[in-house]
Amino acid sequence: MELEEELSLFDRQFAKLVVTNKFASEQDVNRAVALFTIKREEEPDLTLSRFMVDEGVLDDQQARAVTLAAERYVKDQKNEQHRVGGYQIIGKLGEGGLGVVYRALQLSMGREVALKLLHPRWNFDEEFKRRFLLEARLLGKLSHENIVQVFDVGKDKGRLYFSMELVQGRTIEDIINEEGPLSIDFALDVLYQVTHAIDYLWQYKIVHRDIKPGNIMVDAKGKAKLMDFGFVKPKIETIVTEPGMVLGTPDYISPEQAQGKTEIDIRSDIYSLGATAWHMLAGTAPFSGSGSTVMRAHLVKGIPSPDSVNPDVPEELCDLVMKMTARKPEERYQSPEELLNDLSLYRARRKLEVEKLPRGDRKSVV
């Protein structure tokens, strides 16, 4: 049965169902469809159902029954287009270097998740497919309160995907864009939590390689979660990359990453976290310009003190961020544990200072 190409999915299914249910012959239906396409040019609101009734091909009861069946078919087809594996896609959440993340419903569990699909442009690139699966399998083995949890990984209709916990909140990037620089205490708290996350990662010799405000989600209770491990390079599994290939985001990239070095360690993540802290405190990234201009600035200029943009940032916190973002790895904090020690001491001293103030003056502390 050949139907007019300009017919909608609903009309094509409607015509097929009329024949399937033997309400009319295929010849009569084809004739009615041909006449309908001509008549519709004069009457754009005309429906195939109404036309077939007017032409005597169907009676009203038959037309209603076929309409309901065709509507169910179209709905099922649309649902199928938005279904991957056992997940029903609800809407798009964001897009990263390797994939697109959707809000989805896990049908078997009845729970909402974040569903990451490999970006279509990488479907035929074996290296990126391998990297995508590595991210899923790696996250599936990790368990930390400040790292997103992966539930499932699979392949459906040629599309690689994995599901992970849906964090109900906003990224640090979104918060800064909407509200400006974070308060000192909020920035400190996020910095402290993410440092715990990379400390956990380094226990497995894992380097994230792309720490930035857009990859840190904070929920309504203030819990920070590190996301997007698409550029991770764990020492437990070597990834083959082209010589000099740069992985990371220019605004927060460490000098050694900007140089395309393959042998990097956790001090690179400490630098990127420091650049992220700078952005949280200053309300803007340390450098501006094209990607190449920004990377060169990280290599040659070095990141200035945060109080050069926001004079309200305390000197001790500026010193801490400057040590995190020293251009030479040997001049930075050598481990997340060392950074955590300084953060803990600074937070404790800051808390004591606030407690010493009269209650009415506490809001003025920066």
NORHU-V592468 format. One record per backbone hydrogen bond with DSSP energy under -0.5 kcal/mol. NH is the residue of the N-H (numbers start at 1). CO is the residue of the C=O. E is the energy in kcal/mol with one decimal. If there is no record, write none. Layout:
BEGIN
<<NH,CO,E> <NH,CO,E>>
END
This chain:
BEGIN
<<3,1,-0.5> <7,4,-1.5> <12,8,-2.5> <13,9,-2.3> <14,10,-2.6> <15,11,-2.5> <16,12,-2.1> <17,13,-2.4> <18,14,-1.7> <19,15,-1.5> <20,16,-2.9> <21,17,-2.5> <22,19,-1.6> <23,18,-2.4> <24,18,-1.0> <29,25,-2.3> <30,26,-2.7> <31,27,-2.1> <32,28,-2.3> <33,29,-2.7> <34,30,-2.2> <35,31,-2.2> <36,32,-2.5> <37,33,-2.2> <38,34,-1.1> <39,35,-2.8> <40,36,-2.6> <41,38,-0.9> <42,38,-0.5> <42,39,-1.2> <43,39,-1.9> <46,43,-2.1> <51,47,-2.3> <52,48,-2.5> <53,49,-1.7> <54,50,-2.6> <55,51,-2.2> <56,53,-1.2> <57,52,-2.2> <58,52,-1.4> <63,59,-2.4> <64,60,-2.2> <65,61,-2.0> <66,62,-2.5> <67,63,-2.2> <68,64,-2.1> <69,65,-1.8> <70,66,-2.6> <71,67,-2.5> <72,68,-2.0> <73,69,-1.9> <74,70,-2.4> <75,71,-2.4> <76,72,-2.4> <77,73,-2.3> <78,74,-2.3> <79,75,-2.4> <80,76,-2.2> <81,77,-1.8> <82,78,-1.0> <83,80,-1.5> <84,87,-2.5> <87,84,-2.1> <88,105,-2.4> <89,82,-3.7> <89,87,-0.6> <90,103,-3.2> <91,103,-1.6> <93,101,-3.1> <94,101,-1.8> <96,99,-3.1> <100,117,-2.6> <101,94,-2.8> <102,115,-3.1> <103,91,-3.5> <104,113,-2.5> <105,88,-2.6> <106,104,-0.6> <106,111,-3.2> <107,86,-2.4> <107,105,-0.9> <109,106,-0.6> <110,106,-2.4> <111,106,-1.0> <113,104,-2.9> <114,164,-2.7> <115,102,-3.4> <115,113,-0.6> <116,114,-0.6> <116,162,-3.0> <117,100,-2.9> <117,115,-0.6> <118,160,-2.1> <119,98,-3.0> <122,119,-2.5> <123,120,-1.5> <125,122,-1.8> <126,124,-0.7> <129,125,-2.3> <130,126,-2.2> <131,127,-2.2> <132,128,-2.3> <133,129,-2.2> <134,130,-2.2> <135,131,-2.2> <136,132,-1.9> <137,133,-2.8> <138,134,-2.7> <139,135,-2.5> <140,136,-2.0> <141,137,-0.8> <141,138,-1.1> <142,138,-0.7> <142,139,-0.8> <147,144,-1.9> <148,226,-1.8> <150,139,-0.6> <151,163,-2.6> <152,163,-1.2> <154,161,-2.6> <156,159,-2.4> <159,156,-2.2> <160,158,-0.5> <161,154,-2.5> <162,116,-1.9> <163,152,-2.4> <164,114,-2.4> <165,149,-2.8> <166,112,-0.5> <167,165,-0.8> <168,166,-0.7> <169,167,-1.3> <170,218,-2.0> <172,213,-1.0> <172,216,-2.3> <173,213,-1.3> <175,171,-2.3> <176,172,-2.6> <177,173,-2.4> <178,174,-2.0> <179,175,-2.9> <180,176,-2.6> <182,280,-2.9> <187,183,-2.7> <188,184,-2.4> <189,185,-2.3> <190,186,-2.4> <191,187,-2.6> <192,188,-2.6> <193,189,-2.3> <194,190,-2.6> <195,191,-2.0> <196,192,-1.6> <197,193,-1.6> <198,194,-2.4> <199,195,-2.1> <200,196,-2.1> <201,197,-2.2> <202,198,-2.3> <203,199,-0.9> <203,200,-0.7> <204,200,-0.5> <204,201,-1.6> <205,202,-1.4> <206,201,-1.9> <215,212,-1.8> <216,213,-1.2> <217,215,-0.5> <217,225,-2.7> <218,170,-2.8> <219,223,-2.2> <220,168,-0.9> <222,219,-1.9> <225,217,-2.9> <226,146,-2.9> <227,215,-2.9> <232,229,-1.4> <233,207,-1.8> <235,205,-1.9> <237,234,-1.3> <241,239,-0.6> <244,260,-0.7> <245,242,-2.3> <247,245,-0.6> <250,248,-0.5> <252,249,-1.9> <253,249,-0.7> <253,250,-0.8> <258,254,-2.6> <259,255,-1.4> <260,257,-1.9> <261,256,-2.1> <264,262,-1.3> <268,265,-2.2> <269,265,-0.7> <270,266,-2.1> <271,267,-1.7> <272,268,-2.2> <273,269,-2.6> <274,270,-2.0> <275,271,-2.5> <276,272,-1.9> <277,273,-2.5> <278,274,-2.4> <279,275,-1.9> <280,276,-2.3> <281,277,-2.2> <282,278,-2.8> <283,279,-2.5> <294,290,-2.7> <295,291,-2.4> <296,292,-2.0> <297,293,-1.9> <298,294,-2.0> <299,295,-1.7> <300,296,-3.0> <301,297,-1.1> <302,297,-2.2> <303,325,-0.6> <308,305,-2.0> <309,306,-1.8> <310,306,-2.6> <311,309,-0.5> <313,310,-1.9> <318,314,-2.2> <319,315,-2.5> <320,316,-1.7> <321,317,-2.4> <322,318,-2.6> <323,319,-2.0> <324,320,-1.7> <325,321,-1.6> <326,323,-1.0> <329,327,-0.5> <331,328,-2.1> <332,329,-1.3> <339,335,-1.7> <340,336,-2.9> <341,337,-1.9> <342,338,-1.6> <343,339,-2.5> <344,340,-2.8> <345,341,-2.1> <346,342,-2.5> <347,343,-2.7> <348,344,-2.2> <349,345,-2.4> <350,346,-2.5> <351,347,-2.3> <352,348,-2.0> <353,349,-2.1> <354,350,-2.0> <355,351,-2.3> <356,352,-1.4> <357,353,-0.7> <357,354,-0.9> <361,358,-1.9> <362,358,-0.6> <362,359,-1.1> <364,361,-1.3> <365,362,-1.3>>
END
